[in-house]
Amino acid sequence: MKCTWSGVYPALLTPFTDSESLDLPLFEKNIEAQLEAGVDGLIVGGSLGEASTLSNQEKEILVKSAVKQSAGRVPVVMNIAESSTANAVSLAAKGREWGADGLMILPPMRYKSDDRETIAYFSTVARSTDLPIMIYNNPVDYKIDVTPDMFATLIECGNILAVKESTRDVTNVTRLRNRFGERLKILCGVDTLALEELLLGADGWVAGLVDAFPRETVAIYRLAKAGRLHEAREIYRWFMPLLELDIHPKLVQYIKLAATETGISSEHVRAPRLPLEGAERERILSVIREGIRLRPLLPDYLSI
């Protein structure tokens, strides 16, 4: 299925059992909640999906499960976060075999490549596949900034079509749009900046709290794009304390706890992560439960 690189793309959680094995029934339950809410794509095995703890065999299982569950309703995008170019190229080929419709690619892991090396890495992977690609640009967490000058070279690869914009600099949306027009699709990758970037012209939202609150996330996107800003703003203001759970080193534990409270995931994580406990767990639970208590009534956003 074609990736339009617009709309809401959940960065899916990877549910585990209490023995740290994949919990596929819960994975499929969350996917179905996303699809019913009206998301526009699914991203499997990202940072929020605990990619660093997954084997390639588990990635295969998850991609194939998402493809089967989505049944052609939305595209499935597989994340690539590898330490070597050779492994990234190999995984891109496997993603094609497993049925992925597109790829999201992080810069090299565990090595801070310079601009020339970063361009060579992304370009080599892109030229090895015909799948469409979204570059994940997150210099805050991964210490490598893919600048507009670098994108000017990267888009010579015809299948590099989008960027997950996580620089935390909202002016980058305008900077990229001025430089590349519609050639490069822009998806906000930071939940707490989503409405701002959508109003500046971002095409989509790679979302995190969507894993717990899919309908509210899609409603904000569709209302914003329809120009119904007052309604979008009111939901966004309610959502903000929850969205802030996405910008913390323990975002996986926080968002899994939120999705557990809304009935579509579990708290189980894979070591070295540990479940929340004590005062920290109670503090995050209070934010989540207050959000659920005040959960707004939504307009018929699916008809927009």
C-alpha positions as CSV (number, residue, x, y, z in Angstrom):
1,M,0.0,0.0,0.0
2,K,1.3,3.5,-0.9
3,C,2.7,5.7,1.9
4,T,1.3,9.2,1.6
5,W,3.4,10.4,4.5
6,S,0.5,12.5,5.8
7,G,-1.9,12.1,8.7
8,V,-1.3,10.3,12.0
9,Y,1.3,7.5,12.1
10,P,1.4,5.8,15.5
11,A,4.9,4.7,16.7
12,L,3.5,1.5,18.0
13,L,4.3,0.0,21.4
14,T,5.6,-3.5,21.5
15,P,3.6,-5.3,24.2
16,F,5.3,-8.1,26.2
17,T,4.1,-10.7,28.5
18,D,5.4,-10.9,32.1
19,S,8.1,-13.3,30.8
20,E,9.2,-10.6,28.2
21,S,8.0,-12.6,25.2
22,L,5.9,-10.8,22.5
23,D,2.3,-10.4,23.4
24,L,0.8,-10.6,19.9
25,P,-2.9,-10.5,20.9
26,L,-2.4,-7.3,22.8
27,F,-0.3,-5.9,19.9
28,E,-3.2,-6.6,17.5
29,K,-5.7,-5.2,19.9
30,N,-3.8,-1.9,20.0
31,I,-3.5,-1.8,16.2
32,E,-7.2,-2.3,15.8
33,A,-7.9,0.6,18.2
34,Q,-5.6,2.7,16.1
35,L,-7.3,1.7,12.9
36,E,-10.8,2.3,14.3
37,A,-9.7,5.8,15.4
38,G,-8.7,6.6,11.8
39,V,-4.9,6.6,11.8
40,D,-3.2,6.9,8.4
41,G,-0.3,4.4,8.9
42,L,1.5,2.2,11.4
43,I,5.2,2.3,12.4
44,V,6.6,-0.9,13.8
45,G,9.7,-1.3,15.9
46,G,10.6,2.3,16.6
47,S,12.2,3.7,19.7
48,L,8.9,3.6,21.5
49,G,8.5,0.0,20.3
50,E,11.7,-0.9,22.2
51,A,13.6,-1.5,19.0
52,S,17.0,-1.9,20.7
53,T,15.7,-5.0,22.6
54,L,14.1,-6.8,19.6
55,S,15.7,-9.5,17.5
56,N,15.3,-9.6,13.8
57,Q,13.1,-12.6,14.2
58,E,10.8,-10.6,16.5
59,K,10.8,-7.7,14.1
60,E,9.7,-10.1,11.4
61,I,6.8,-11.3,13.5
62,L,5.7,-7.8,14.4
63,V,5.8,-6.5,10.8
64,K,3.9,-9.5,9.5
65,S,1.4,-9.2,12.3
66,A,0.8,-5.5,11.6
67,V,0.5,-6.2,7.8
68,K,-2.0,-8.9,8.5
69,Q,-4.0,-6.9,11.0
70,S,-4.1,-3.8,8.9
71,A,-5.3,-5.8,5.9
72,G,-4.5,-3.1,3.4
73,R,-6.3,-0.3,5.4
74,V,-3.2,1.7,6.0
75,P,0.5,1.3,5.1
76,V,2.9,-0.4,7.5
77,V,6.3,1.3,8.0
78,M,9.2,-0.6,9.5
79,N,11.8,1.2,11.6
80,I,15.6,0.6,11.0
81,A,18.0,1.5,13.8
82,E,21.3,-0.3,13.1
83,S,24.9,0.3,14.0
84,S,26.3,-0.7,10.6
85,T,25.4,0.2,7.1
86,A,25.5,-3.5,6.1
87,N,23.0,-4.5,8.8
88,A,20.7,-1.6,7.8
89,V,20.8,-2.6,4.1
90,S,20.1,-6.2,5.1
91,L,17.1,-5.2,7.3
92,A,15.7,-3.0,4.5
93,A,15.7,-6.1,2.2
94,K,14.0,-8.1,4.9
95,G,11.4,-5.5,5.5
96,R,10.5,-5.7,1.8
97,E,10.2,-9.5,2.1
98,W,8.0,-9.2,5.2
99,G,5.5,-6.9,3.6
100,A,6.4,-3.5,4.9
101,D,5.2,-0.6,2.7
102,G,7.8,1.8,3.8
103,L,10.8,2.4,6.0
104,M,11.7,4.9,8.8
105,I,15.5,5.1,9.2
106,L,17.5,6.4,12.1
107,P,21.1,7.5,11.8
108,P,23.8,5.1,12.7
109,M,23.5,3.9,16.3
110,R,26.4,4.1,18.8
111,Y,28.6,6.2,16.5
112,K,28.2,9.9,16.0
113,S,28.8,10.1,12.2
114,D,29.8,13.4,10.6
115,D,27.7,14.9,7.8
116,R,29.5,13.0,5.0
117,E,29.2,9.7,6.8
118,T,25.5,10.3,7.6
119,I,24.7,11.1,4.0
120,A,26.5,8.0,2.8
121,Y,24.7,5.9,5.4
122,F,21.2,7.0,4.4
123,S,22.0,7.1,0.7
124,T,23.4,3.6,0.7
125,V,20.3,2.1,2.4
126,A,18.0,4.1,0.2
127,R,19.7,2.9,-3.0
128,S,19.5,-0.7,-1.8
129,T,15.7,-0.7,-1.8
130,D,12.7,0.5,-3.7
131,L,10.6,1.1,-0.6
132,P,9.8,4.7,0.3
133,I,11.8,6.2,3.1
134,M,11.2,8.6,6.0
135,I,14.4,9.9,7.7
136,Y,14.1,10.2,11.4
137,N,15.9,13.5,12.4
138,N,16.3,13.7,16.2
139,P,19.5,15.4,17.1
140,V,18.4,15.8,20.7
141,D,18.3,12.1,21.4
142,Y,20.7,10.7,18.7
143,K,23.2,13.6,18.5
144,I,23.2,13.8,14.7
145,D,21.4,16.6,13.0
146,V,20.3,16.1,9.4
147,T,20.4,19.7,8.1
148,P,18.6,21.1,5.1
149,D,21.9,21.1,3.2
150,M,22.2,17.4,3.9
151,F,18.6,16.8,2.8
152,A,19.4,18.6,-0.5
153,T,21.8,15.8,-1.3
154,L,19.7,13.0,0.2
155,I,16.7,13.7,-1.9
156,E,18.7,12.9,-4.9
157,C,17.6,9.4,-3.9
158,G,14.1,9.4,-5.3
159,N,12.7,7.2,-2.5
160,I,13.7,9.5,0.3
161,L,10.4,11.2,0.6
162,A,9.8,12.3,4.2
163,V,11.3,13.4,7.5
164,K,10.2,12.8,11.0
165,E,11.0,16.2,12.3
166,S,12.1,15.9,16.0
167,T,14.7,18.7,16.2
168,R,12.4,20.6,18.7
169,D,12.8,23.7,16.6
170,V,9.4,24.4,15.1
171,T,10.9,26.9,12.6
172,N,12.5,23.9,10.9
173,V,9.1,23.2,9.4
174,T,9.1,26.5,7.6
175,R,12.8,26.2,6.7
176,L,12.3,22.8,5.1
177,R,9.1,23.9,3.3
178,N,10.8,27.0,1.9
179,R,13.8,24.9,0.7
180,F,12.0,21.8,-0.7
181,G,8.4,22.7,-1.2
182,E,6.3,19.6,-1.3
183,R,9.2,17.4,-2.4
184,L,9.9,16.4,1.2
185,K,7.0,15.5,3.4
186,I,7.3,16.7,7.0
187,L,5.9,14.8,10.0
188,C,6.1,16.1,13.5
189,G,7.9,13.6,15.8
190,V,7.4,15.4,19.1
191,D,4.0,15.1,20.7
192,T,4.2,18.4,22.6
193,L,4.8,20.4,19.4
194,A,2.3,18.6,17.1
195,L,-0.4,21.3,16.8
196,E,2.2,24.0,16.4
197,E,3.9,22.2,13.6
198,L,0.7,21.1,11.9
199,L,-0.4,24.8,11.8
200,L,3.0,25.7,10.3
201,G,2.4,23.2,7.5
202,A,3.6,19.8,8.6
203,D,2.0,17.0,6.7
204,G,1.6,14.6,9.5
205,W,2.3,13.5,13.1
206,V,4.4,10.5,14.1
207,A,2.7,10.2,17.5
208,G,3.4,8.5,20.8
209,L,0.5,9.1,23.2
210,V,-1.7,7.9,20.3
211,D,-0.9,4.5,21.6
212,A,-3.1,5.2,24.6
213,F,-5.4,7.9,23.2
214,P,-5.8,7.2,19.4
215,R,-9.1,9.0,18.9
216,E,-8.0,12.2,20.5
217,T,-4.8,12.3,18.5
218,V,-6.5,11.8,15.2
219,A,-9.2,14.3,16.1
220,I,-6.6,17.0,16.7
221,Y,-4.9,16.3,13.4
222,R,-8.1,16.4,11.3
223,L,-9.6,19.4,13.1
224,A,-6.4,21.3,12.6
225,K,-6.2,20.5,8.9
226,A,-9.8,21.4,8.5
227,G,-9.2,24.8,10.0
228,R,-11.4,24.1,13.1
229,L,-8.7,25.5,15.3
230,H,-10.7,26.3,18.4
231,E,-11.8,22.7,18.7
232,A,-8.3,21.4,18.0
233,R,-6.9,23.7,20.5
234,E,-9.3,22.7,23.3
235,I,-8.5,19.0,22.9
236,Y,-4.7,19.8,22.6
237,R,-4.8,21.8,25.9
238,W,-6.5,18.9,27.7
239,F,-4.0,16.5,26.1
240,M,-0.8,18.5,27.0
241,P,-0.1,17.0,30.5
242,L,-0.3,13.5,28.8
243,L,1.7,14.5,25.8
244,E,4.5,15.5,28.1
245,L,5.0,11.9,29.0
246,D,6.5,11.5,25.5
247,I,9.5,13.8,26.2
248,H,11.1,11.9,29.0
249,P,13.8,9.1,29.0
250,K,11.1,6.7,30.4
251,L,8.6,7.5,27.7
252,V,8.2,3.8,27.0
253,Q,7.2,3.0,30.6
254,Y,5.0,6.1,30.8
255,I,3.1,5.5,27.6
256,K,2.7,1.8,28.3
257,L,1.2,2.7,31.6
258,A,-1.2,5.1,29.9
259,A,-2.2,2.5,27.4
260,T,-2.7,0.0,30.1
261,E,-5.1,2.4,31.9
262,T,-7.0,2.8,28.6
263,G,-7.2,-0.9,28.1
264,I,-5.0,-1.4,25.0
265,S,-1.6,-2.4,26.3
266,S,0.2,-3.6,29.4
267,E,3.0,-2.3,31.6
268,H,5.4,-5.0,30.8
269,V,8.7,-3.8,29.4
270,R,11.9,-5.6,28.4
271,A,15.1,-5.3,30.5
272,P,17.1,-3.2,31.0
273,R,13.9,-1.2,31.3
274,L,12.0,-1.9,34.5
275,P,8.3,-1.3,35.3
276,L,7.6,1.9,37.2
277,E,7.2,1.6,40.9
278,G,6.7,3.6,44.1
279,A,6.2,7.3,44.1
280,E,7.2,7.7,40.4
281,R,4.5,5.3,39.3
282,E,1.9,7.0,41.5
283,R,2.9,10.4,40.1
284,I,2.5,9.2,36.5
285,L,-0.7,7.4,37.3
286,S,-2.2,10.5,38.7
287,V,-1.5,12.4,35.5
288,I,-3.0,9.6,33.4
289,R,-6.1,9.2,35.6
290,E,-6.7,12.9,35.7
291,G,-6.5,13.0,31.9
292,I,-9.0,10.1,31.6
293,R,-11.3,11.7,34.1
294,L,-11.4,14.9,32.1
295,R,-11.4,13.2,28.7
296,P,-13.2,15.5,26.3
297,L,-16.2,14.6,24.2
298,L,-15.0,14.6,20.6
299,P,-16.8,15.9,17.5
300,D,-17.5,13.6,14.6
301,Y,-13.9,14.1,13.4
302,L,-14.0,11.0,11.1
303,S,-16.5,12.7,8.8
304,I,-14.1,15.7,8.2
